Amino acid sequence: MKLTKKEARLRRATKFRAKHADKGTERLCVHKTSTHIYAQIISSCGTKTLASASTLANKAKNGGNVDAATLIGTQIAEAAIKANVVKVAFDRSGFKYHGRIKALADAARDGGLDF
């Protein structure tokens, strides 16, 4: 039985979270839609959001492009450093690592996050 596109993405996301659950590092969790991109730093226990940034909160004109993802990557890195978080695990929520996800990750690395 072939998985749908969403089921395959959720399967990849579950595998990552199961693999990193016992490592005890904070997660940089990213979610994207066709119009917006969201990023948040989640505590190692998974119960607390330490920092967040999104194109929706910034009221970006166009949140569905690489430029917006770069802006969110920079903002989440600044917010994480304010929360004394430098080392994170990059949880891309099963999305493929290209385009907006890659732009956000590169901007977060340039902003000072280590993953």
Secondary structure, 3 states (H helix, E strand, C coil): CCCCHHHHHHHHHHHHHHHHCCCCCEEEEEEECCCCEEEEEECCCCCCEEEEEEHHHHCCCCCCCHHHHHHHHHHHHHHHHHCCCCEEEEECCCCCCCCHHHHHHHHHHHCCCEC
